[in-house]
């Protein structure tokens, strides 16, 4: 904003201002005077202006107020700029916040100082003195300052909002940085663990290489020693004839006479020879013993070294396991279970309260649904009947599978095949060769039948036939007297039961072995713990308090359960009372409805007698209709017989068969071929095809 020049301000002072009630041309009116020392214009006429209430400021005060406003605006802009830079820096770095974050307090102090500063502040030295041609009143100055203060307050509020946003951004940045730090720490731990594993792996590789190297050196050394021993033994020339001296034969001169000293007995000679032999063999034996001792010492040293290394490895593994377990530690299982149990009980309690509130809220507008105990609805009846039907079907299927038998003809064939003298059926090729041979035999010699021997031949045939029938009857009797064989389903069931029993026994033995192994391990661990000098664990105060808290929680839960049980019993008693009242009301309503609508309900009194009477009436009606139908059928049969229809044709066929049977019976009687009644009863004759004649007729066979 550009400042006005001195000439412009002077012209503004001297120019008349028409229309203003207080200011006129300078020197034109006699009703005012000017104070030369201060430059303030006062009105003499009290009617024109109240001199005690209004006073105009001079140019010094105006310049001072403008300068103050400029300084304040410059300070605000600088602080806004600093705040923006702090925001950018915090956003850029993600962790650092501005050095100062209490700008709102500074702006609040600044606003208070502006409000409390007196308006009559003296101007600074060195400023030009000039008076405005349009002096402002005290009201105008106070209004302008208050507007500036309001603007400053608005600016402060906006800066506070921006500062809050910046704080939130910084907080989010700090949280993200904390997460990054945690991730970095976890990565560091994983890297340390990986380095530890790599170091262990490298150490194991070095140990393995060292062991392999020692093994190779030992093998090479053993080979060198073996070569040296072989060479030394081969280079020696030892007479081994004394190692096993033999007795000389009596027929020859004794060889020991030449070596045995005079006056030396045989025992002394043997001892001397044995001593000499031991002196010869002693160097080799001492060398072998020395080598064996050295090898044994070396093996013991290697075993001790390996044992120490195994112990160190075991200590390292246990240490690493302890570190891993400490890193993967979880809370106690009993505390977790108690917390889950309390959460479930809290959920049940909330659900019960919610249901009770819904019931109470619903009771305000409608009656509750009454559950009549001991009643059965259609759905339950249908389910029960369906279950009973399935049970009946399963029982009938099981019975059919258990008690089923073959039909009569199949059972007879099976009995024939299973009897002791059964002959295996011949093959098609065998039957063909047999028939061909019989045909050739018949062609070679034609049998001449003597008519006088016809009766004898027929008698032989009859005996063979009766023998066959007797065999069939015996087979039938044997089949009837045989016990029921084991069915396939029963055999499979038996095999399944045996396998199941074996599997159960195997599983039980396995579980018993496992339990015995666990008990043995626990016993060994207990013995080791008792043998060790470890101090008994001390009960800490924290653990004691935790146990007390758990006991108190459980006692409280028991009391709560008892209280719930009592409330439930009380509610059940109330429900039983309500149910009895409702049943009584329902019975009364049914009586009223039956009395009001007598034709709409069926009275079930004497229902059994009524049903029996209805059934008897239906049976009588059926018998009447049956008699009428029989009479009508007789009429139809007579008509067909007269006209030669289907019934007449059937009777003619029957008569033809009867005549044929009588003719065959006559022929059989002539040749003495009659059935023996003492062998078969009527049922067996009918089954085997033996026809029995009627009164005055002949017995015969039905072909």
C-alpha positions in Angstrom: 0.0 0.0 0.0 1.6 3.3 -1.2 1.9 6.2 1.3 0.5 9.7 0.4 2.9 12.6 -0.2 3.3 15.6 2.0 1.7 18.0 -0.6 -1.4 15.7 -1.0 -1.8 15.6 2.8 -1.5 19.4 3.1 -4.1 19.9 0.4 -6.4 17.5 2.2 -5.9 19.5 5.4 -6.8 22.9 3.7 -9.7 21.7 1.5 -13.2 22.3 2.7 -15.4 19.3 3.5 -19.0 20.0 2.8 -21.7 18.0 4.4 -19.6 17.2 7.6 -21.4 18.5 10.7 -18.1 19.1 12.6 -15.4 20.2 10.1 -15.5 23.4 8.0 -12.8 25.3 6.1 -9.7 26.2 8.0 -9.9 29.8 9.3 -13.3 30.4 7.7 -15.4 29.9 10.8 -15.0 31.6 14.2 -16.5 28.7 16.1 -13.4 26.7 16.4 -9.7 27.1 17.4 -6.5 25.1 16.8 -4.1 24.1 19.4 -0.6 24.8 17.9 1.3 22.6 20.3 -0.6 19.4 19.6 -2.4 20.2 16.3 -5.7 19.0 17.7 -8.9 21.0 16.6 -11.5 21.7 19.2 -15.0 23.2 18.6 -16.1 26.1 20.7 -19.7 25.8 19.9 -21.1 23.0 22.1 -24.2 22.8 19.9 -22.1 21.7 16.9 -19.8 19.1 18.8 -19.4 17.7 22.3 -15.8 18.5 23.0 -15.7 16.3 26.1 -16.6 13.2 24.3 -14.8 13.3 20.9 -11.1 14.0 20.3 -9.1 13.7 17.0 -5.6 12.1 16.9 -2.7 13.8 15.3 -0.5 12.5 12.5 2.0 11.0 14.9 -0.4 8.7 16.5 -1.8 7.7 13.1 1.6 6.8 11.7 2.5 4.9 14.9 -0.7 2.8 14.6 -0.1 2.1 10.9 3.5 1.1 11.7 2.3 -1.2 14.5 -0.2 -2.8 12.1 2.5 -3.4 9.5 4.8 -4.9 12.0 2.1 -7.3 13.2 1.2 -8.3 9.6 4.9 -8.9 8.9 5.2 -11.0 12.0 2.2 -13.0 11.1 3.4 -13.7 7.6 6.8 -14.7 8.9 5.2 -17.1 11.4 2.9 -18.6 8.7 6.0 -19.1 6.5 7.9 -20.8 9.3 4.9 -23.0 10.0 4.6 -24.1 6.4 8.4 -24.8 6.3 8.1 -26.8 9.5 5.2 -28.9 8.0 7.2 -29.6 4.9 10.3 -30.5 6.9 8.3 -32.8 9.2 6.6 -34.5 6.2 10.0 -34.8 4.5 11.8 -36.4 7.4 8.9 -38.3 8.9 10.3 -38.2 12.5 11.3 -34.6 13.4 8.7 -32.0 14.5 9.3 -28.2 14.4 11.4 -26.7 17.2 8.3 -24.9 18.5 4.8 -26.1 18.4 3.1 -23.5 20.7 2.4 -20.9 18.1 -1.2 -20.7 19.3 0.0 -19.6 22.7 2.2 -16.9 21.2 -0.6 -15.6 19.0 -2.9 -15.6 22.0 -0.4 -13.6 24.0 0.0 -11.2 21.0 -3.8 -10.7 20.7 -4.0 -10.0 24.5 -1.2 -7.5 24.2 -2.9 -5.8 21.3 -6.2 -5.6 23.2 -4.6 -4.3 26.4 -2.3 -1.8 24.7 -3.4 1.8 25.4 -4.5 3.9 22.4 -2.7 7.0 23.5 0.8 5.6 22.9 3.3 8.2 22.1 4.9 8.3 18.6 8.5 7.6 18.2 11.0 10.3 17.4 12.2 11.2 13.9 8.7 11.0 12.4 7.2 13.8 10.4 4.5 15.8 12.0 1.5 16.3 9.8 -2.2 16.5 10.5 -5.0 15.0 8.4 -7.5 17.3 6.8 -10.2 14.8 7.9 -9.3 13.9 11.5 -10.7 10.6 12.7 -12.7 10.3 15.8 -11.9 8.0 18.8 -14.7 5.7 17.7 -13.2 5.2 14.3 -9.7 4.4 15.7 -11.1 1.9 18.2 -13.2 0.3 15.5 -10.2 -0.1 13.2 -8.1 -1.6 15.9 -10.9 -4.0 16.9 -11.3 -5.1 13.3 -7.6 -5.7 13.1 -7.7 -7.7 16.3 -10.6 -9.8 14.9 -8.6 -10.4 11.8 -5.7 -11.4 13.9 -7.9 -13.8 15.9 -9.3 -15.3 12.7 -5.7 -15.8 11.5 -4.7 -17.3 14.8 -7.7 -19.7 14.6 -6.7 -20.8 11.0 -3.1 -21.2 12.1 -4.3 -23.3 15.1 -6.3 -25.6 12.7 -3.2 -25.9 10.4 -1.1 -26.6 13.5 -3.5 -29.4 14.6 -3.3 -30.9 11.2 0.5 -30.7 11.3 0.5 -32.3 14.7 -1.7 -35.2 13.4 0.6 -35.7 10.5 3.6 -35.7 12.8 1.9 -38.2 15.1 1.1 -40.5 12.1 4.7 -40.1 10.9 5.9 -41.1 14.4 3.7 -44.1 14.4 4.9 -45.2 11.0 8.5 -44.6 12.2 7.9 -46.7 15.3 6.5 -49.5 13.1 9.6 -49.2 10.9 11.8 -49.3 14.0 10.0 -52.5 15.2 10.4 -54.1 11.8 14.1 -53.1 11.8 14.5 -54.6 15.2 12.8 -57.8 14.1 15.0 -57.9 11.0 18.1 -57.4 13.2 17.1 -60.3 15.5 16.4 -62.5 12.5 19.8 -61.5 11.0 21.5 -62.3 14.3 19.8 -65.7 14.5 20.7 -66.4 10.9 24.3 -65.4 11.6 24.3 -67.7 14.6 23.0 -70.6 12.5 25.6 -69.9 9.8 28.4 -69.9 12.4 27.2 -73.2 13.8 27.0 -74.6 10.3 30.5 -73.5 9.5 31.8 -74.9 12.8 30.1 -78.2 12.2 31.6 -78.3 8.7 35.1 -77.6 10.2 34.6 -80.4 12.8 33.5 -82.8 10.1 36.5 -81.9 7.9 38.9 -82.3 10.9 37.4 -85.7 11.7 37.7 -86.9 8.1 41.3 -85.7 8.0 42.1 -87.5 11.3 40.4 -90.7 9.9 42.5 -90.5 6.7 45.7 -89.9 8.7 44.9 -92.9 11.0 44.2 -95.1 8.1 47.4 -94.1 6.3 49.4 -94.6 9.5 47.9 -98.0 10.0 48.7 -99.0 6.5 52.3 -97.8 6.9 52.6 -99.8 10.2 51.2 -102.8 8.6 53.7 -102.6 5.7 56.6 -102.2 8.1 55.5 -105.1 10.2 55.0 -107.3 7.1 58.5 -106.4 5.8 60.1 -107.1 9.2 58.4 -110.4 9.6 59.3 -111.4 6.1 63.0 -110.4 6.6 63.3 -112.6 9.8 64.3 -116.3 9.5 63.0 -118.1 12.5 63.1 -121.8 13.0 59.6 -122.8 14.1 60.3 -126.5 14.5 60.4 -126.1 18.3 57.0 -124.5 18.4 55.3 -127.9 18.3 57.8 -130.7 19.2 56.7 -134.2 18.3 57.5 -137.4 19.9 60.0 -139.6 17.9 58.9 -142.9 16.6 60.3 -145.8 18.6 61.5 -147.5 15.5 63.9 -144.7 14.6 66.6 -142.9 16.6 65.1 -140.1 18.8 66.1 -136.6 17.4 66.1 -135.0 20.8 69.0 -137.2 21.9 71.3 -135.0 19.7 70.1 -131.8 21.4 69.3 -133.0 24.9 72.2 -132.4 27.2 73.7 -135.3 29.2 72.1 -135.8 32.5 69.1 -133.6 31.5 65.6 -135.0 32.1 62.8 -134.8 29.6 60.9 -132.2 31.7 64.0 -130.0 31.9 64.5 -130.4 28.2 60.9 -129.3 27.5 61.2 -126.3 29.7 64.4 -125.2 28.1 63.0 -125.6 24.6 59.9 -123.6 25.6 62.0 -120.8 27.2 64.1 -120.6 24.0 61.0 -120.4 21.9 59.5 -117.6 24.0 62.8 -115.7 23.7 62.6 -116.0 19.9 58.9 -114.9 19.7 59.1 -112.3 22.5 60.1 -109.3 20.3 57.2 -109.8 17.9 54.7 -110.3 20.7 55.9 -107.2 22.6 55.7 -105.1 19.3 52.1 -106.3 18.7 51.1 -105.6 22.3 52.7 -102.1 22.1 50.8 -101.4 18.9 47.5 -102.6 20.4 48.0 -100.5 23.5 48.8 -97.5 21.5 45.8 -98.0 19.2 43.5 -98.5 22.3 44.8 -95.2 23.9 44.3 -93.4 20.6 40.7 -94.7 20.3 40.0 -93.6 24.0 41.4 -90.2 23.3 39.2 -89.8 20.2 36.2 -91.0 22.1 36.9 -88.5 24.9 37.3 -85.7 22.4 34.1 -86.7 20.5 32.2 -86.9 23.9 33.4 -83.4 24.9 32.5 -82.0 21.5 29.0 -83.7 21.7 28.6 -82.1 25.2 29.5 -78.7 23.9 27.1 -79.1 20.9 24.4 -80.2 23.3 25.0 -77.2 25.5 24.9 -74.9 22.5 21.7 -76.5 21.2 20.0 -76.2 24.6 21.1 -72.6 24.8 19.7 -71.9 21.4 16.5 -73.7 22.3 16.1 -71.7 25.4 16.5 -68.5 23.4 14.0 -69.6 20.8 11.5 -70.6 23.5 11.9 -67.3 25.3 11.3 -65.5 22.0 8.2 -67.6 21.2 6.8 -67.4 24.7 3.1 -67.3 25.1 0.8 -66.7 28.0 -0.2 -69.5 30.3 -2.8 -72.0 29.1 -4.9 -71.8 32.2 -5.1 -68.0 32.1 -6.1 -68.2 28.4 -8.8 -70.8 29.2 -10.1 -68.8 32.1 -10.3 -65.7 29.9 -12.1 -67.6 27.2 -14.5 -69.1 29.8 -15.2 -65.7 31.2 -15.8 -64.3 27.7 -18.3 -67.1 26.9 -20.1 -66.6 30.2 -20.3 -62.9 29.5 -21.7 -63.6 26.1 -24.3 -66.0 27.6 -25.2 -63.4 30.2 -25.6 -60.7 27.6 -27.7 -63.0 25.4 -29.9 -63.9 28.4 -30.4 -60.2 29.3 -31.2 -59.4 25.7 -33.7 -62.2 25.4 -35.3 -61.2 28.7 -35.5 -57.5 27.6 -37.1 -58.6 24.4 -39.6 -60.8 26.2 -40.5 -58.0 28.6 -40.8 -55.5 25.7 -43.0 -57.9 23.8 -45.2 -58.6 26.8 -46.2 -54.9 26.8 -48.1 -55.4 23.5 -48.9 -59.0 23.0 -49.2 -62.3 24.9 -46.2 -64.6 25.0 -46.0 -67.9 23.0 -46.9 -70.6 25.5 -45.1 -73.9 25.3 -47.3 -76.7 26.5 -45.0 -79.4 27.9 -45.9 -83.0 27.2 -47.7 -82.4 23.9 -46.8 -83.7 20.5 -47.2 -81.8 17.3 -47.6 -83.1 13.7 -43.9 -82.6 12.9 -42.8 -84.8 15.8 -45.4 -87.5 14.9 -44.2 -87.5 11.3 -40.5 -87.8 12.3 -41.3 -90.7 14.7 -43.4 -92.6 12.1 -40.6 -92.2 9.5 -38.0 -93.5 12.0 -40.3 -96.5 12.8 -40.8 -97.2 9.1 -37.1 -97.2 8.4 -36.5 -99.5 11.4 -39.2 -102.0 10.2 -37.7 -102.0 6.7 -34.1 -102.6 8.0 -35.4 -105.4 10.3 -37.2 -107.1 7.5 -34.2 -106.9 5.2 -32.0 -108.4 7.9 -34.4 -111.2 8.5 -34.7 -112.0 4.8 -30.9 -112.1 4.4 -30.5 -114.3 7.5 -33.3 -116.8 6.9 -33.4 -116.9 3.1 -33.1 -120.4 1.4 -32.8 -121.7 -2.1 -36.0 -122.7 -4.0 -36.9 -126.5 -3.9 -35.5 -127.5 -7.3 -32.2 -125.6 -6.8 -31.9 -127.0 -3.3 -32.4 -130.6 -4.8 -29.7 -130.0 -7.4 -27.4 -128.6 -4.8 -28.0 -131.7 -2.5 -27.3 -134.0 -5.4 -24.0 -132.3 -6.2 -22.9 -132.2 -2.5 -23.7 -135.9 -1.7 -20.8 -138.3 -1.3 -21.4 -140.5 -4.5 -21.9 -137.6 -6.9 -20.1 -137.9 -10.2 -18.8 -134.9 -12.0 -20.6 -134.1 -15.2 -18.8 -135.1 -18.3 -17.6 -132.5 -20.8 -19.0 -131.9 -24.2 -16.2 -133.6 -26.0 -16.4 -136.7 -23.7 -20.2 -136.9 -24.3 -19.7 -136.6 -28.1 -17.1 -139.5 -28.1 -19.3 -141.6 -25.9 -22.4 -141.1 -28.1 -20.4 -141.8 -31.2 -19.1 -145.1 -29.7 -22.6 -146.1 -28.6 -23.8 -145.4 -32.1 -21.1 -147.5 -33.7 -21.7 -150.3 -31.2 -25.4 -150.3 -32.0 -24.7 -150.2 -35.7 -22.4 -153.2 -35.3 -24.9 -155.2 -33.4 -28.6 -154.6 -33.6 -30.4 -155.8 -30.5 -33.1 -158.2 -31.2 -35.9 -158.0 -28.6 -37.7 -161.2 -27.9 -41.5 -160.5 -27.4 -41.6 -163.1 -24.7 -39.0 -161.2 -22.7 -40.8 -157.8 -23.1 -42.4 -158.1 -19.7 -39.0 -158.8 -18.0 -37.4 -155.9 -19.8 -40.2 -153.5 -18.6 -39.8 -154.9 -15.1 -36.1 -154.1 -15.1 -36.8 -150.6 -16.3 -39.4 -150.2 -13.6 -36.9 -151.4 -10.9 -34.3 -148.9 -12.2 -36.9 -146.2 -12.2 -37.9 -147.0 -8.6 -34.3 -147.1 -7.6 -33.8 -143.6 -9.0 -36.9 -142.4 -7.3 -35.7 -143.9 -4.0 -32.3 -142.1 -4.4 -34.2 -138.9 -5.0 -36.3 -139.4 -1.9 -33.3 -140.2 0.2 -31.6 -137.1 -1.1 -34.7 -135.0 -0.2 -34.8 -136.6 3.2 -31.1 -135.8 3.7 -31.6 -132.3 2.6 -34.6 -131.9 5.0 -32.6 -133.2 7.9 -29.4 -131.2 7.2 -28.8 -128.2 9.5 -28.9 -124.7 8.0 -25.6 -123.8 6.5 -23.8 -120.6 7.2 -25.0 -117.9 4.9 -22.5 -115.6 3.0 -23.7 -112.6 4.9 -23.2 -114.4 8.2 -19.7 -115.6 7.2 -18.8 -112.0 6.2 -20.2 -110.7 9.4 -18.1 -113.3 11.4 -14.9 -112.4 9.5 -15.6 -108.7 10.1 -16.1 -109.3 13.8 -12.8 -111.3 14.0 -10.9 -108.6 12.1 -12.5 -105.9 14.3 -11.6 -107.7 17.5 -8.0 -108.2 16.3 -7.7 -104.5 15.3 -9.1 -103.4 18.7 -6.7 -105.7 20.5 -3.8 -104.3 18.4 -4.8 -100.7 19.1 -5.2 -101.4 22.8 -1.8 -103.1 23.0 -0.3 -100.1 21.1 -1.9 -97.7 23.5 -0.8 -99.7 26.5 2.8 -99.8 25.2 2.7 -96.1 24.6 1.4 -95.5 28.1 4.0 -97.8 29.6 6.7 -95.9 27.7 5.4 -92.5 28.9 5.2 -93.8 32.5 8.8 -95.1 32.3 10.0 -91.8 30.9 8.1 -89.9 33.7 9.6 -92.3 36.3 13.1 -91.7 35.0 12.6 -88.0 34.9 11.2 -88.0 38.4 14.2 -90.0 39.7 16.6 -87.6 38.0 14.7 -84.7 39.5 14.8 -86.2 43.0 18.5 -87.1 42.6 19.4 -83.5 41.4 20.2 -80.8 44.0 17.8 -78.3 42.6 16.2 -76.0 45.1 12.4 -76.2 45.4 10.5 -73.4 43.6 9.4 -70.6 45.8 5.9 -69.2 45.7 6.0 -65.6 44.6 3.6 -63.0 45.7 2.4 -62.3 42.2 1.7 -66.0 41.6 -0.1 -66.3 44.9 -2.3 -63.3 44.1 -3.0 -64.8 40.7 -4.1 -68.1 42.3 -6.3 -66.2 44.8 -7.9 -64.2 41.9 -8.6 -67.4 40.0 -10.1 -69.0 43.1 -12.3 -65.9 43.7 -13.4 -65.8 40.1 -14.4 -69.5 40.2 -16.3 -69.0 43.5 -18.0 -66.0 41.9 -18.9 -68.1 38.8 -20.3 -70.9 41.0 -22.5 -68.4 42.9 -23.6 -66.9 39.6 -24.6 -70.3 38.3 -26.5 -71.1 41.5 -28.3 -67.8 41.2 -29.1 -68.5 37.6 -30.4 -71.9 38.5 -32.7 -70.5 41.1 -34.0 -67.8 38.7 -34.6 -70.5 36.1 -36.5 -72.6 38.6 -38.6 -69.6 39.7 -39.3 -68.9 36.0 -40.2 -72.5 35.4 -42.7 -72.5 38.3 -44.3 -69.3 37.0 -44.4 -70.8 33.5 -46.1 -74.0 34.9 -48.7 -71.8 36.6 -49.3 -69.8 33.4 -49.5 -73.1 31.4 -52.1 -74.5 33.7 -54.2 -71.4 33.5 -53.9 -71.3 29.7 -54.9 -75.0 29.4 -58.0 -74.3 31.6 -58.8 -71.3 29.4 -58.4 -73.3 26.2 -60.6 -76.1 27.6 -63.3 -73.6 28.5 -63.1 -72.0 25.0 -63.4 -75.4 23.4 -66.5 -76.2 25.4 -68.0 -72.8 24.5 -67.2 -73.4 20.8 -68.7 -76.9 20.8 -71.8 -75.5 22.5 -72.0 -72.7 20.0 -71.4 -74.9 16.9 -72.6 -78.4 17.7 -72.6 -79.6 14.0 -69.0 -78.7 13.3 -67.3 -81.1 15.7 -67.3 -84.9 15.7 -68.0 -86.5 19.0 -65.5 -89.4 19.6 -67.7 -91.1 22.2 -68.2 -94.8 21.4 -66.1 -94.5 18.3 -64.9 -98.1 18.4 -68.4 -99.6 18.5 -69.5 -97.3 15.6 -66.5 -98.4 13.5 -67.2 -102.1 14.1 -70.8 -101.6 13.1 -69.8 -99.8 9.9 -67.3 -102.6 9.1 -69.9 -105.3 9.7 -72.4 -103.5 7.4 -69.7 -103.3 4.6 -68.9 -107.1 5.0 -72.6 -108.0 4.7 -72.9 -105.8 1.6 -69.8 -107.5 0.1 -71.2 -111.0 0.7 -74.5 -110.1 -1.0 -72.6 -108.8 -4.0 -70.4 -112.0 -4.0 -73.4 -114.3 -4.1 -74.9 -112.3 -6.9 -71.6 -112.5 -8.9 -71.4 -116.2 -8.4 -74.9 -116.7 -9.8 -74.1 -114.5 -12.7 -70.9 -116.5 -13.4 -72.8 -119.8 -13.4 -75.2 -118.4 -16.0 -72.3 -117.3 -18.2 -70.6 -120.7 -17.9 -73.8 -122.5 -19.0 -74.2 -120.1 -21.9 -70.6 -120.8 -23.1 -70.9 -124.5 -22.7 -74.0 -124.4 -24.9 -72.4 -122.2 -27.5 -69.0 -124.0 -27.5 -67.0 -121.0 -26.4 -63.8 -120.8 -24.4 -65.2 -122.7 -21.4 -66.5 -125.5 -23.7 -63.2 -125.8 -25.5 -61.3 -126.1 -22.2 -63.6 -128.8 -21.0 -63.0 -130.7 -24.3 -59.2 -130.5 -23.9 -59.5 -131.8 -20.3 -61.6 -134.7 -21.5 -59.1 -135.6 -24.1 -56.2 -135.6 -21.6 -58.3 -137.8 -19.2 -59.0 -140.3 -22.0 -55.3 -140.4 -22.9 -54.4 -141.0 -19.2 -56.9 -143.9 -19.0 -55.4 -145.5 -22.1 -51.9 -145.3 -20.7 -53.1 -146.7 -17.4 -54.5 -149.7 -19.2 -51.2 -150.4 -21.0 -49.3 -150.1 -17.8 -51.6 -152.4 -16.0 -51.2 -155.0 -18.8 -47.4 -155.0 -18.4 -47.5 -154.9 -14.5 -46.1 -151.4 -14.3 -47.9 -149.9 -11.3 -46.8 -147.3 -8.6 -46.1 -148.5 -5.2 -48.1 -146.5 -2.8 -46.1 -147.4 0.2 -43.0 -145.6 -1.0 -44.5 -142.1 -1.6 -47.3 -139.9 -0.3 -49.6 -137.9 -2.5 -47.5 -134.7 -2.3 -44.4 -136.5 -3.4 -46.2 -138.3 -6.2 -47.6 -135.0 -7.4 -44.1 -133.5 -7.2 -42.4 -136.4 -9.0 -45.1 -136.7 -11.7 -46.9 -139.9 -10.5 -50.6 -139.7 -11.4 -53.1 -141.3 -9.1 -56.4 -142.6 -10.6 -59.8 -141.8 -9.3 -62.4 -144.1 -8.0 -62.7 -147.3 -10.1 -59.9 -146.1 -12.4 -56.3 -147.3 -13.0 -53.1 -145.9 -11.5 -50.6 -144.6 -14.0 -48.1 -142.0 -15.0 -48.8 -138.5 -16.4 -46.4 -137.8 -19.3 
